[in-house]
Amino acid sequence: MQAAKKGSLLFSPFQVKSMHLKNRVVMSPMGSNLALCNGEISDEHIEYYRLRAAGGVGLIIVENMCVDFPAGSNGTTQLRLDQDCFIPRLYRFNEVIHRYGCCTSVQLNHAGCTAVPERIGRPAVSASSVPLKDGSYSEELSISEIHRIAQQFGRAAARAKCAGFDSVEIHAGHGYLINQFLSPLWNHRTDEFGGSLENRARFCRLVTSAVREAVGPDFPVLIRLSLEEFLQGGNSLEDSLQLLEFFQQDVDLIDASVGTKYAMDVAQLPDGWRTYLAKAVKSRYHQPCAVMGNIRSPEDAEEILCRGEADLIVIGRGLLADPQWAAKAQQGRSDEIRPCISCNVGCVNHRMVQNRPIRCTVNPSITCEPWTGTHKVARPCTVVVVGGGIAGLEAACTAAESGCRVFLLEQEPELGGWVRRISALPQKFRMKRLLDYMLGRARGLQNLTCLTGVCVTIEQIRDYHPDLVIWSVGSVPSLPNINGLQIQLQTPGSDLYDLNGFLLNLPQERQWTGKTIGLAGGGPVALDIAEFFAEQGNKVTIIEQMPDIGSGLDPLTKGFLMDTFQKHDTTILTSHRLESVADHAFIASGLDGMRTISFDAGFICLGLRSNPTQTELLQAIQSDGIPTLQIGDSRRARRIYEGIHEGYHMIDWLNENGYYNP
């Protein structure tokens, strides 16, 4: 593998006033819930950022910090910069990060009406009094409060400079307070801060002026803007370009983003789709721009820079998935980058919905060095992994990287399990990248032997003399005892399919259009199937027993799917129980009685359950006294997140049983 080509723009230096960047790779500010409850940066938090600095990033923009506590707070635990007492720990942070030649910035923010009243102990504030999710209304800021908050941004910027940051970024996007003044969606004022573009930009102008005055003329000031809000009645790109005219003179770089807290990008959008925003700003104002939005591959990043569409490439979830993204890219090891699959499970859902610390589905060691990079077994250990899905692959690779001798046995002719099958769906192309990464990782390990098409027996297990067997045989479709279900599934030529049947017939189903599709189930996988058929112009009806569909989905992905279903006139029948299956029809009961849902093709997607077919083999292994670990869906059908994390944490068994100690 070759290193980045000589003359690569991605790894060329870039200067913004006094800030000299060693390359064009920027870590996006992403809320993490890693701060201490008092708003200080924690040791774990510093280590989280240090890993990305050590991985070769040129600039880290630290997640948004509160400039006006408590009213401006965003998140369960959020960094603060509203008082001098936060400077020492942040100075320590900058000492650590600067050792790697990485520059730092900090995003200054006021949440406005997105603050949660229960957390801040008072009503939320905004440009105008607007309705909140709990049915209450935000308080409209007075003119004196507007001026005070603008000065709070300036004071926070001065503290950031004192703490050793190389620049500051003003957060004027994503539906937070400055965006609430810029946008007609929230700003209904009739005074000098509302109405015209110039008036709506006035608060932002006050903030940028206060920040510029606080940090001086040579200190870089960045601003993140939602250049398109993607909500009816919100700012368009042209609106935002006109708004920029009133404050762009005080900022040195535009961080081009889109959306609000309620309308932002999700997995289904193509890689690098936001570049047109930065291109438009550069064309109008000739200012440096950073661009973000599903930029996954170094090759795509290089292309964006070569086309002159942006000056800096902002990577967010990609750096959660692999802190070494930049280093691997520069060394020509793009195929070794652990890919983000845009699932939003451990990042968006953890922070926005569950108030948990940030995590990543594909990276089980998001806040610490991978254990296998620093620890090897001190005595021989043979591990047999039964099942070659993603959980089994993670366990096998982790064990081999720890120095164990590993044998992976898979009954199917190919590795990958459900991920391999699901990745055939057009909207799941990022799953294919994950599988390719895992298979490449396995191929590179000489002490890992992968055998496919194997019908595993107890005698075969015994022949390996394993110290540990990892049981990862996956899951199968759940098919409840519903009248007529099994008969219809087993009838030759029937147009009723379970999940396996859907995936096996995918080549033919890609050609379907104008058909009526009945879908029993409203979970994430079922909604993927519904989206697939709806996008092709089929009339889809979803039957779900629960009061809502998409249980467990993050709000961004769910919002995208709901928009898709509305666009394609998909029928959603919640609180409906599937009672029986007839020829080309589902019979379901709801609050209004029984109804028949006729279809050209029907699909049963009522979840998954642990694979029961090899239970006797597992019992035989355990009867032999061989230590076993059950991971992933073989324990209980869940998500890729649990499978990968449980596979990785086989290291706990090695540690507990003394394999790392001489």
C-alpha positions as CSV (number, residue, x, y, z in Angstrom):
1,M,0.0,0.0,0.0
2,Q,1.3,3.4,-0.9
3,A,1.2,6.5,1.3
4,A,-0.8,9.6,0.2
5,K,0.4,10.9,-3.1
6,K,3.0,13.7,-3.1
7,G,1.1,16.9,-3.5
8,S,-2.1,15.5,-1.8
9,L,-4.2,18.5,-0.9
10,L,-5.8,16.6,2.0
11,F,-2.4,16.3,3.7
12,S,-1.1,19.7,2.7
13,P,-0.9,22.5,5.3
14,F,-3.4,25.3,5.6
15,Q,-3.4,28.6,7.5
16,V,-6.2,30.6,9.0
17,K,-4.7,33.8,10.4
18,S,-2.4,32.7,13.3
19,M,-3.5,29.1,13.1
20,H,-1.2,26.8,11.1
21,L,-2.8,23.4,10.3
22,K,-0.6,20.5,9.3
23,N,-3.4,19.0,7.1
24,R,-7.0,19.6,6.1
25,V,-8.6,16.9,8.2
26,V,-10.9,18.4,10.9
27,M,-12.7,16.6,13.7
28,S,-16.2,17.8,13.9
29,P,-17.7,19.1,17.2
30,M,-20.0,16.3,18.4
31,G,-21.8,16.2,21.8
32,S,-20.5,13.4,23.8
33,N,-21.9,13.4,27.4
34,L,-18.3,12.8,28.6
35,A,-18.0,16.0,30.6
36,L,-18.3,16.1,34.3
37,C,-21.6,17.2,35.8
38,N,-20.1,20.5,36.8
39,G,-19.1,21.3,33.2
40,E,-15.4,20.5,33.5
41,I,-13.6,18.3,30.9
42,S,-12.9,14.9,32.4
43,D,-9.8,12.7,32.0
44,E,-11.8,10.3,29.9
45,H,-12.9,13.2,27.7
46,I,-9.3,14.4,27.2
47,E,-8.3,10.8,26.3
48,Y,-11.1,10.6,23.8
49,Y,-9.8,13.7,22.0
50,R,-6.1,12.6,22.4
51,L,-6.8,9.4,20.4
52,R,-8.0,11.5,17.5
53,A,-5.0,13.9,17.7
54,A,-2.6,10.9,17.9
55,G,-4.5,9.6,14.8
56,G,-3.3,12.4,12.7
57,V,-6.1,15.0,12.7
58,G,-5.0,18.5,11.8
59,L,-7.7,20.4,13.8
60,I,-10.0,19.3,16.6
61,I,-13.1,21.5,17.1
62,V,-14.2,20.6,20.6
63,E,-17.9,20.0,21.1
64,N,-20.2,22.9,21.9
65,M,-19.5,24.6,25.2
66,C,-22.1,26.6,27.2
67,V,-21.5,30.3,27.3
68,D,-24.4,31.2,29.6
69,F,-25.3,28.6,32.3
70,P,-27.9,27.3,32.9
71,A,-30.3,28.8,30.4
72,G,-27.9,28.0,27.4
73,S,-27.2,24.4,28.4
74,N,-27.4,21.7,25.7
75,G,-27.2,18.1,26.8
76,T,-27.2,16.1,30.0
77,T,-23.5,16.9,30.7
78,Q,-22.0,19.7,28.7
79,L,-18.7,21.5,28.8
80,R,-18.9,25.0,30.1
81,L,-16.9,28.2,29.4
82,D,-19.0,30.7,31.2
83,Q,-16.6,31.1,34.2
84,D,-12.9,31.4,34.7
85,C,-12.8,28.2,36.8
86,F,-13.0,26.1,33.7
87,I,-9.8,27.5,32.2
88,P,-7.2,25.3,34.0
89,R,-8.6,21.9,32.9
90,L,-9.0,23.1,29.3
91,Y,-5.5,24.4,29.4
92,R,-4.4,20.9,30.4
93,F,-6.4,19.5,27.4
94,N,-4.6,21.8,25.0
95,E,-1.2,20.8,26.4
96,V,-2.1,17.2,25.6
97,I,-3.5,17.8,22.1
98,H,-0.7,20.2,21.0
99,R,1.9,17.5,21.6
100,Y,0.7,15.8,18.4
101,G,0.9,18.9,16.2
102,C,-2.8,19.1,16.2
103,C,-4.5,22.5,16.5
104,T,-7.6,23.1,18.6
105,S,-10.8,25.1,18.4
106,V,-13.8,25.3,20.7
107,Q,-17.4,25.6,19.6
108,L,-19.3,28.4,21.6
109,N,-23.0,27.8,21.9
110,H,-26.3,28.9,23.6
111,A,-29.0,26.3,23.2
112,G,-31.9,28.7,23.3
113,C,-35.3,27.0,23.1
114,T,-33.7,23.5,22.5
115,A,-32.6,23.6,26.2
116,V,-34.7,21.2,28.3
117,P,-36.6,23.2,31.0
118,E,-36.4,20.3,33.5
119,R,-32.6,20.3,33.2
120,I,-32.0,24.1,33.4
121,G,-34.6,24.7,36.1
122,R,-36.4,27.5,34.3
123,P,-38.2,28.1,31.0
124,A,-36.1,28.0,27.8
125,V,-35.5,31.2,26.0
126,S,-35.5,32.1,22.3
127,A,-35.8,34.9,19.8
128,S,-39.6,34.6,20.2
129,S,-42.0,32.7,22.3
130,V,-42.4,29.4,20.5
131,P,-44.1,26.1,21.4
132,L,-41.9,23.4,23.0
133,K,-42.2,19.7,22.9
134,D,-43.7,19.5,26.4
135,G,-46.5,21.9,25.4
136,S,-45.0,24.9,27.1
137,Y,-43.6,28.0,25.4
138,S,-40.1,29.5,25.4
139,E,-39.6,33.0,26.8
140,E,-38.8,35.8,24.3
141,L,-35.5,37.4,25.1
142,S,-35.6,41.1,26.0
143,I,-33.2,43.5,24.2
144,S,-31.1,43.9,27.3
145,E,-30.8,40.1,27.5
146,I,-29.9,39.8,23.9
147,H,-27.0,42.2,24.4
148,R,-25.9,40.4,27.6
149,I,-25.8,37.0,25.9
150,A,-23.8,38.4,23.0
151,Q,-21.2,39.6,25.5
152,Q,-21.2,36.2,27.1
153,F,-20.0,34.8,23.8
154,G,-17.2,37.3,23.8
155,R,-16.2,36.5,27.4
156,A,-16.2,32.8,26.6
157,A,-14.0,33.4,23.5
158,A,-11.5,35.3,25.7
159,R,-11.4,32.4,28.1
160,A,-10.8,29.9,25.2
161,K,-7.9,32.0,24.0
162,C,-6.5,32.0,27.6
163,A,-6.9,28.3,27.8
164,G,-4.6,27.7,24.8
165,F,-7.1,27.1,22.0
166,D,-5.9,28.1,18.6
167,S,-9.3,29.4,17.4
168,V,-13.0,29.5,18.4
169,E,-16.1,28.5,16.5
170,I,-19.4,30.3,16.9
171,H,-22.3,27.8,16.7
172,A,-24.9,29.6,14.6
173,G,-26.6,26.5,13.2
174,H,-28.6,23.4,14.0
175,G,-31.6,25.2,15.6
176,Y,-29.7,26.7,18.6
177,L,-30.1,30.3,19.8
178,I,-28.3,32.2,17.0
179,N,-30.0,30.0,14.4
180,Q,-33.3,30.8,16.1
181,F,-32.7,34.5,15.5
182,L,-31.5,33.9,11.9
183,S,-34.5,31.8,11.0
184,P,-38.1,32.9,10.3
185,L,-39.2,29.6,11.8
186,W,-38.4,30.8,15.3
187,N,-37.9,34.6,14.9
188,H,-41.3,36.3,14.9
189,R,-40.1,39.6,16.4
190,T,-41.2,43.0,15.2
191,D,-38.4,45.1,16.7
192,E,-34.9,45.6,15.3
193,F,-34.0,41.9,15.8
194,G,-36.8,40.5,13.6
195,G,-38.4,40.7,10.2
196,S,-35.9,41.6,7.5
197,L,-32.8,39.7,6.8
198,E,-30.7,42.5,8.2
199,N,-32.7,42.5,11.5
200,R,-32.6,38.7,11.8
201,A,-28.8,38.8,11.4
202,R,-28.4,41.5,14.0
203,F,-27.9,39.2,17.0
204,C,-25.4,37.1,15.1
205,R,-23.6,40.3,14.2
206,L,-23.5,41.3,17.9
207,V,-22.0,37.9,18.7
208,T,-19.3,37.9,16.0
209,S,-18.4,41.5,16.9
210,A,-18.1,40.7,20.6
211,V,-16.0,37.6,19.9
212,R,-13.7,39.5,17.5
213,E,-13.2,42.3,20.0
214,A,-12.4,39.7,22.7
215,V,-9.8,37.7,20.8
216,G,-8.2,40.4,18.6
217,P,-7.6,40.7,14.9
218,D,-5.2,37.8,14.3
219,F,-7.0,35.1,16.3
220,P,-9.1,32.9,14.0
221,V,-12.9,33.0,14.4
222,L,-14.9,30.3,12.7
223,I,-18.7,30.1,12.4
224,R,-20.9,27.0,11.8
225,L,-24.1,27.8,9.9
226,S,-27.1,25.8,8.8
227,L,-27.0,27.2,5.2
228,E,-30.2,25.2,4.4
229,E,-32.7,24.4,7.1
230,F,-34.7,21.8,5.2
231,L,-37.9,22.8,7.0
232,Q,-40.9,24.4,5.3
233,G,-40.6,28.2,5.8
234,G,-37.0,28.0,6.9
235,N,-33.9,29.6,5.4
236,S,-32.8,28.5,2.0
237,L,-29.3,28.6,0.8
238,E,-29.9,31.9,-0.9
239,D,-31.4,33.3,2.3
240,S,-28.3,32.2,4.2
241,L,-25.9,33.7,1.7
242,Q,-27.7,37.0,2.0
243,L,-27.7,36.8,5.8
244,L,-23.9,36.2,5.7
245,E,-23.4,39.6,4.2
246,F,-24.1,41.2,7.5
247,F,-21.5,39.4,9.7
248,Q,-19.0,37.6,7.4
249,Q,-16.5,40.4,7.8
250,D,-15.9,39.3,11.5
251,V,-15.3,35.6,10.7
252,D,-12.4,33.9,9.0
253,L,-13.8,30.5,8.0
254,I,-17.3,29.2,7.3
255,D,-18.1,25.7,8.6
256,A,-20.9,24.8,6.1
257,S,-23.6,22.7,7.6
258,V,-27.4,22.2,7.2
259,G,-30.6,21.5,9.1
260,T,-31.7,22.0,12.6
261,K,-31.9,19.7,15.6
262,Y,-35.1,18.4,14.0
263,A,-34.0,18.1,10.3
264,M,-30.4,16.8,9.7
265,D,-28.6,14.2,7.6
266,V,-29.0,10.5,8.0
267,A,-27.6,7.3,6.6
268,Q,-29.6,7.3,3.4
269,L,-28.1,10.5,2.0
270,P,-25.1,10.0,-0.3
271,D,-21.5,10.6,0.8
272,G,-20.3,14.1,0.5
273,W,-23.7,15.5,-0.4
274,R,-23.2,18.9,1.4
275,T,-20.3,20.2,-0.8
276,Y,-22.6,22.4,-2.8
277,L,-23.0,24.6,0.3
278,A,-19.3,25.4,0.8
279,K,-18.9,25.9,-2.9
280,A,-21.7,28.5,-3.0
281,V,-20.2,30.4,0.0
282,K,-16.7,30.4,-1.6
283,S,-18.1,31.6,-4.9
284,R,-20.0,34.5,-3.3
285,Y,-17.6,35.6,-0.6
286,H,-14.2,34.1,-1.5
287,Q,-13.8,33.0,2.1
288,P,-12.2,29.7,3.3
289,C,-14.8,27.0,4.0
290,A,-15.0,23.7,5.7
291,V,-17.4,21.1,4.6
292,M,-19.0,18.1,6.4
293,G,-21.6,15.5,5.7
294,N,-21.0,11.7,5.3
295,I,-17.5,12.2,3.9
296,R,-16.2,8.7,4.4
297,S,-13.3,7.9,2.1
298,P,-10.0,9.8,1.8
299,E,-10.4,9.6,-1.9
300,D,-13.7,11.5,-1.8
301,A,-12.2,14.0,0.5
302,E,-9.2,14.6,-1.9
303,E,-11.6,15.0,-4.8
304,I,-13.6,17.7,-2.9
305,L,-10.5,19.7,-2.3
306,C,-9.2,19.2,-5.8
307,R,-12.5,20.5,-7.2
308,G,-12.1,23.6,-5.1
309,E,-15.4,23.1,-3.3
310,A,-13.9,23.4,0.2
311,D,-10.6,24.1,2.0
312,L,-11.1,21.8,5.0
313,I,-12.7,18.4,5.3
314,V,-14.7,17.9,8.5
315,I,-15.1,14.3,9.7
316,G,-17.5,13.5,12.5
317,R,-18.8,9.9,12.9
318,G,-15.9,8.6,10.8
319,L,-13.5,9.6,13.6
320,L,-15.7,7.9,16.2
321,A,-15.5,4.7,14.2
322,D,-11.7,5.0,13.6
323,P,-9.6,7.5,15.5
324,Q,-6.7,6.6,13.1
325,W,-8.7,7.7,10.0
326,A,-6.2,10.5,9.1
327,A,-3.0,8.4,9.7
328,K,-4.3,5.5,7.7
329,A,-5.4,7.7,4.9
330,Q,-2.0,9.5,4.8
331,Q,-0.2,6.1,4.8
332,G,-2.3,4.7,1.9
333,R,-4.1,2.3,4.2
334,S,-7.7,3.4,3.3
335,D,-8.9,-0.2,3.2
336,E,-7.9,-0.6,6.8
337,I,-10.1,2.3,8.0
338,R,-12.9,1.0,10.2
339,P,-16.0,2.4,8.4
340,C,-18.9,4.3,10.0
341,I,-22.2,2.8,8.9
342,S,-24.3,5.8,9.8
343,C,-26.5,3.8,12.1
344,N,-26.7,6.6,14.7
345,V,-27.1,4.1,17.5
346,G,-24.2,4.9,19.9
347,C,-23.7,8.6,18.8
348,V,-27.0,10.4,18.0
349,N,-29.3,8.1,19.9
350,H,-27.2,7.9,23.0
351,R,-26.9,11.6,23.4
352,M,-30.2,13.0,22.0
353,V,-32.5,10.3,23.2
354,Q,-31.0,8.3,26.1
355,N,-28.7,10.8,27.8
356,R,-25.9,8.3,27.7
357,P,-22.2,8.9,27.0
358,I,-21.2,8.7,23.4
359,R,-20.4,5.2,21.9
360,C,-20.0,3.7,18.5
361,T,-21.5,0.5,17.0
362,V,-18.3,-0.5,15.1
363,N,-15.7,0.8,17.6
364,P,-16.0,-0.8,21.1
365,S,-13.0,1.3,22.4
366,I,-14.1,4.8,21.5
367,T,-12.6,6.5,24.6
368,C,-9.5,4.3,25.1
369,E,-6.7,2.6,23.2
370,P,-7.7,-0.7,21.8
371,W,-6.7,-3.4,24.3
372,T,-5.2,-5.6,21.7
373,G,-2.8,-2.9,20.6
374,T,-1.0,-2.9,23.9
375,H,-1.8,-6.4,25.3
376,K,-0.8,-9.9,24.1
377,V,-1.5,-13.2,25.7
378,A,1.5,-14.4,27.7
379,R,0.8,-18.1,27.3
380,P,-0.8,-20.2,24.5
381,C,-4.5,-20.0,24.1
382,T,-6.6,-21.7,21.4
383,V,-10.0,-20.2,20.7
384,V,-12.7,-21.8,18.5
385,V,-15.4,-19.4,17.3
386,V,-18.6,-21.1,16.0
387,G,-20.5,-18.8,13.7
388,G,-19.0,-16.3,11.2
389,G,-21.4,-13.3,11.4
390,I,-20.2,-9.9,12.4
391,A,-20.1,-10.8,16.1
392,G,-18.1,-14.0,15.5
393,L,-15.8,-12.1,13.1
394,E,-15.1,-9.4,15.8
395,A,-14.5,-12.1,18.4
396,A,-12.2,-14.1,16.2
397,C,-10.2,-11.0,15.0
398,T,-9.9,-9.7,18.6
399,A,-8.7,-13.0,19.9
400,A,-6.2,-13.4,17.1
401,E,-4.9,-9.8,17.6
402,S,-4.4,-10.7,21.2
403,G,-2.1,-13.5,20.2
404,C,-4.4,-16.4,20.4
405,R,-4.6,-19.2,17.9
406,V,-8.1,-19.0,16.5
407,F,-10.3,-21.2,14.3
408,L,-13.6,-19.7,13.0
409,L,-16.1,-22.2,11.8
410,E,-19.1,-21.1,9.7
411,Q,-21.9,-23.4,8.4
412,E,-22.8,-21.1,5.4
413,P,-20.6,-20.9,2.3
414,E,-19.7,-17.3,3.1
415,L,-18.9,-15.2,6.2
416,G,-21.0,-12.2,7.3
417,G,-24.3,-13.6,8.5
418,W,-27.2,-11.1,8.4
419,V,-24.9,-8.2,7.6
420,R,-23.9,-9.9,4.3
421,R,-27.5,-10.5,3.4
422,I,-28.9,-7.1,4.5
423,S,-26.1,-5.2,2.7
424,A,-27.7,-6.2,-0.6
425,L,-30.4,-3.6,0.1
426,P,-29.5,-0.4,-1.8
427,Q,-29.8,1.8,1.2
428,K,-27.5,-0.5,3.2
429,F,-24.4,-0.1,1.1
430,R,-22.4,1.1,4.1
431,M,-23.0,-2.4,5.7
432,K,-21.1,-3.8,2.8
433,R,-18.2,-1.6,3.7
434,L,-18.2,-2.9,7.3
435,L,-18.2,-6.5,6.1
436,D,-15.4,-5.8,3.6
437,Y,-13.4,-4.2,6.5
438,M,-14.0,-7.2,8.8
439,L,-13.1,-9.7,6.1
440,G,-9.9,-7.8,5.2
441,R,-9.0,-7.6,8.9
442,A,-9.5,-11.4,9.2
443,R,-7.4,-12.1,6.1
444,G,-4.5,-10.1,7.5
445,L,-4.2,-12.3,10.7
446,Q,-2.0,-15.4,10.1
447,N,-3.1,-17.0,13.4
448,L,-6.7,-16.9,12.4
449,T,-8.1,-19.8,10.2
450,C,-11.6,-19.2,8.8
451,L,-13.5,-22.3,7.5
452,T,-16.8,-22.0,5.7
453,G,-19.4,-24.6,4.7
454,V,-18.6,-26.5,7.9
455,C,-21.2,-28.6,9.7
456,V,-19.6,-28.4,13.1
457,T,-19.5,-31.5,15.4
458,I,-18.4,-32.1,18.9
459,E,-15.6,-34.3,17.6
460,Q,-14.3,-31.5,15.5
461,I,-14.4,-29.1,18.4
462,R,-12.5,-31.6,20.6
463,D,-9.8,-32.0,17.9
464,Y,-8.8,-28.4,18.3
465,H,-8.3,-28.8,22.1
466,P,-9.8,-25.3,22.7
467,D,-9.2,-23.3,25.8
468,L,-12.3,-21.3,24.9
469,V,-15.3,-21.7,22.5
470,I,-17.1,-18.6,21.5
471,W,-20.7,-19.4,20.5
472,S,-21.9,-17.0,17.9
473,V,-24.5,-18.9,15.7
474,G,-26.7,-15.8,15.2
475,S,-30.5,-15.6,14.8
476,V,-33.3,-16.7,12.6
477,P,-36.6,-14.9,11.7
478,S,-39.2,-15.1,14.4
479,L,-42.4,-16.8,13.1
480,P,-45.0,-16.8,15.9
481,N,-47.9,-19.3,16.0
482,I,-50.3,-17.3,13.8
483,N,-53.1,-19.0,12.1
484,G,-52.2,-19.7,8.4
485,L,-48.7,-18.4,8.6
486,Q,-46.7,-21.6,8.3
487,I,-49.1,-23.0,5.6
488,Q,-48.7,-19.9,3.4
489,L,-44.9,-19.8,3.8
490,Q,-44.6,-23.4,2.9
491,T,-47.1,-23.4,0.0
492,P,-45.2,-23.6,-3.4
493,G,-45.6,-20.4,-5.4
494,S,-46.9,-18.5,-2.4
495,D,-46.3,-14.7,-2.4
496,L,-45.7,-14.7,1.4
497,Y,-42.1,-14.3,2.5
498,D,-40.2,-14.1,5.7
499,L,-37.0,-12.1,6.0
500,N,-34.9,-14.8,4.4
501,G,-37.3,-15.2,1.6
502,F,-37.3,-11.5,0.9
503,L,-33.5,-11.4,0.7
504,L,-33.3,-14.5,-1.5
505,N,-35.7,-13.0,-4.0
506,L,-34.2,-9.5,-3.9
507,P,-33.0,-9.7,-7.6
508,Q,-36.6,-10.1,-8.7
509,E,-38.0,-7.7,-6.2
510,R,-35.8,-4.9,-7.4
511,Q,-37.9,-4.9,-10.6
512,W,-41.3,-4.6,-8.8
513,T,-43.2,-1.4,-9.2
514,G,-46.9,-0.6,-8.8
515,K,-47.6,-3.6,-6.6
516,T,-49.5,-3.7,-3.3
517,I,-47.2,-4.8,-0.5
518,G,-48.3,-6.0,2.9
519,L,-45.7,-5.9,5.7
520,A,-46.3,-7.4,9.1
521,G,-43.9,-5.7,11.6
522,G,-42.8,-2.2,12.3
523,G,-39.3,-2.6,13.7
524,P,-36.1,-1.2,12.1
525,V,-35.6,-4.1,9.6
526,A,-39.2,-4.1,8.6
527,L,-39.0,-0.4,7.9
528,D,-36.0,-0.9,5.7
529,I,-38.1,-3.3,3.6
530,A,-41.0,-0.9,3.6
531,E,-38.6,1.9,2.4
532,F,-37.2,-0.3,-0.3
533,F,-40.6,-1.1,-1.8
534,A,-42.0,2.4,-1.3
535,E,-39.1,4.1,-3.1
536,Q,-39.8,1.8,-6.1
537,G,-43.3,3.0,-6.5
538,N,-45.2,0.2,-4.7
539,K,-48.1,0.8,-2.4
540,V,-47.0,-0.4,1.1
541,T,-49.2,-1.1,4.1
542,I,-47.4,-1.6,7.5
543,I,-49.1,-3.5,10.3
544,E,-47.6,-3.0,13.8
545,Q,-48.9,-4.2,17.1
546,M,-47.3,-1.4,19.1
547,P,-48.7,2.1,19.2
548,D,-45.7,3.4,17.1
549,I,-43.3,2.1,14.5
550,G,-39.5,2.2,14.6
551,S,-39.0,1.3,18.2
552,G,-35.3,1.9,19.0
553,L,-34.5,4.1,16.0
554,D,-32.9,7.4,16.6
555,P,-35.1,10.5,15.8
556,L,-33.1,11.5,12.7
557,T,-33.4,8.1,11.0
558,K,-37.0,7.7,12.0
559,G,-37.8,11.2,10.8
560,F,-36.3,10.4,7.4
561,L,-38.3,7.2,7.1
562,M,-41.5,8.9,8.1
563,D,-40.9,11.6,5.5
564,T,-40.3,8.8,2.9
565,F,-43.5,7.0,3.9
566,Q,-45.5,10.2,3.7
567,K,-44.1,11.0,0.3
568,H,-45.0,7.6,-1.1
569,D,-48.4,7.4,0.6
570,T,-47.5,4.4,2.7
571,T,-50.3,3.2,5.0
572,I,-49.2,2.7,8.6
573,L,-51.6,0.7,10.9
574,T,-50.3,0.9,14.4
575,S,-52.0,-0.9,17.4
576,H,-53.0,-3.7,15.0
577,R,-52.4,-7.3,15.8
578,L,-51.9,-9.8,13.0
579,E,-54.5,-12.5,13.7
580,S,-54.2,-14.8,10.6
581,V,-52.7,-15.1,7.2
582,A,-54.8,-16.0,4.1
583,D,-54.0,-16.3,0.4
584,H,-52.7,-12.8,-0.5
585,A,-54.2,-11.2,2.6
586,F,-53.4,-10.3,6.3
587,I,-56.3,-10.3,8.8
588,A,-55.5,-7.9,11.6
589,S,-57.4,-6.7,14.7
590,G,-57.3,-3.1,15.8
591,L,-59.3,-0.7,18.0
592,D,-61.9,-0.4,15.3
593,G,-62.3,-4.2,14.9
594,M,-61.0,-6.7,12.3
595,R,-59.8,-5.7,8.8
596,T,-58.4,-7.5,5.8
597,I,-55.2,-6.1,4.1
598,S,-55.0,-7.6,0.6
599,F,-51.6,-7.7,-1.1
600,D,-49.8,-8.8,-4.2
601,A,-46.9,-9.8,-2.0
602,G,-46.7,-10.1,1.8
603,F,-43.7,-10.1,4.1
604,I,-43.5,-11.3,7.7
605,C,-40.9,-9.3,9.6
606,L,-41.7,-9.8,13.2
607,G,-38.2,-9.7,14.5
608,L,-35.5,-12.3,15.0
609,R,-34.8,-14.9,17.7
610,S,-31.7,-16.8,18.7
611,N,-30.8,-19.7,16.4
612,P,-32.0,-22.9,18.1
613,T,-30.7,-25.4,15.6
614,Q,-27.4,-26.3,17.3
615,T,-28.4,-26.3,20.9
616,E,-27.4,-29.9,21.4
617,L,-23.8,-29.1,20.2
618,L,-23.5,-26.2,22.7
619,Q,-24.7,-28.5,25.5
620,A,-22.1,-31.2,24.5
621,I,-19.3,-28.6,24.5
622,Q,-20.3,-27.4,27.9
623,S,-20.7,-31.0,29.2
624,D,-17.0,-31.6,28.1
625,G,-16.1,-28.8,30.5
626,I,-14.9,-26.5,27.8
627,P,-15.3,-22.8,28.7
628,T,-17.9,-21.1,26.4
629,L,-18.9,-17.6,25.8
630,Q,-22.2,-16.8,24.1
631,I,-22.2,-13.5,22.2
632,G,-24.4,-11.5,19.8
633,D,-27.7,-12.9,18.6
634,S,-26.9,-16.4,19.9
635,R,-27.5,-14.9,23.4
636,R,-30.5,-12.8,22.4
637,A,-31.4,-11.2,19.0
638,R,-30.4,-7.6,19.1
639,R,-28.4,-5.1,17.0
640,I,-25.0,-5.0,15.4
641,Y,-23.9,-2.8,18.3
642,E,-24.3,-5.5,20.9
643,G,-22.7,-8.2,18.6
644,I,-19.5,-6.3,17.9
645,H,-19.1,-5.1,21.5
646,E,-19.6,-8.5,23.0
647,G,-17.2,-10.0,20.4
648,Y,-14.6,-7.4,21.3
649,H,-15.0,-8.0,25.0
650,M,-13.9,-11.6,24.8
651,I,-10.7,-9.9,26.1
652,D,-12.4,-9.8,29.5
653,W,-12.4,-13.6,29.6
654,L,-8.7,-13.7,28.7
655,N,-7.9,-11.2,31.3
656,E,-10.0,-12.9,34.0
657,N,-8.4,-16.2,33.3
658,G,-4.8,-14.9,33.5
659,Y,-3.8,-15.1,29.9
660,Y,-2.3,-11.7,29.8
661,N,-0.1,-12.3,32.9
662,P,3.1,-14.3,32.6
